[in-house]
């Protein structure tokens, strides 16, 4: 597939993975804003409809009070029927009466109802009662007759009205529809403003972060996929900068891993031919030892050590280039036999004045992979011997010695490898188990301790550099036994 088509397909996949507008956070925020505004409007509507009801009743009461003053001034003349009907129609009532000095005077009446269903005193109405009465009228009213009374202005005279609740309910329904319409407009307008603001400040940057992560995941080695962070000071800008830094660091790590993989592949390709060449060189060097020429004899051991280092270097790099070490094939075996094998392989020349002290009990058994544990102990002991070979103590009487001790504590075998060398420099301590950085000598790869640590961790054990008061280096390895099932433990006891 051409590169342009591949990039286009990749962009389509990234866009399709992003949430659609209908299901995105912006749309959810829009509807949530509408819902919250409507809830707020409901909380405002309840007391407002109660106040509207009281204002409507008071308005009727004041209108009737003004008409009653005129009607009362015409007494004792009997008002014509037409005037009474006009006064009742103007106030929207069925009857108007005045209360003064304990007496009640009927001023105008039309079709006196047989009974009164509700009675309201408008002089002092608590808010909770007003809300309760308003909801009762709005939800259940319509066919009831109401008796409403209250004072006329600041006088002691009271006005009393009889009216139908249907007119009040119709006015309240009209008011509710108006409030609902205004609430819908306000909520939509508010939601759109919040939607646009949040979409610009949050959703668009978040989508940019999502696209960047998806593009980086699809092609992490491409520098163009690293997010270009903004310079803002808000939380999203800080997150962008952290993401960009993480992507850059991850690219560097991937590049290092790729270089290591390429290095392992290159070494694996040339390793076979290199070993043949070095084997031939070793054979020729062995023959040089037999030459009687003093100069040849002096150079032959150095040549042999150089070739041995080259063989060891290629082997370590190839071993570290593998994807992972094999799982330990653990079994119980005497540790002293393995230590003796390490001693034989090291082949320490007595002329160098280096001693190898083995203080491992013959009956001490360890539960481990013998081959992997051999590599661990051999790597550390070889490093100790090389450090002692290049170190001349200031005191001639000071011994150059590598001491290997071991003992068991419960289900853990502790192995200590101690030397009297110069110790590890600070740089090597900082990168003790880091490949290609933890070497304590010039020309070293630093792979020995990295491989040793990996093998020990595969045994669920630990390896550490132990501080000691005397000069030198002390490594301690702790290998725990495998958990044993109860049946296996009983069978082992029976065999004993």
Secondary structure, DSSP 8 states (H G I E B T S, - for coil): --HHHHHHHHHHHHHHHS--TTTSHHHHHHHHHHHHHHHHHHHHHHHHHHHHHHHHHHHHHHHHHHHHHHHHHTTTS---HHHHHHHHHHHT-SEEEEEETTEEEEEEESS--S---EEEE-SS--HHHHHHHHHHHHHH-SS-EEEEEEE-TTSS-EEEEEEEHHHHHHHHHHHHHHHHHHHHHHHHHHHHHHHHHHIIIIIHHHHHHHHHHHHHHH-TT-GGGS-------SHHHHHHHHHHHHHHHHHHHHHHHHHHHHHHHHHHHHHHHHHHHHHHHHHHHHHHHT---HHHHHHHHHHHHHHHHHHHHHHHHHHHTSS-------EEEEHHHHHHHHHHHH---GGGTEEEEEEE-TT-EEEE-HHHHHHHHHHHHHHHHHHHHT---SSTTS-EEEEEEEEEETTEEEEEEEE-S----HHHHHTTT-TTT--SSTT--SHHHHHHHHHHHHTT-EEEEE--SSSSEEEEEEEE-----HHHHHHHHHH-
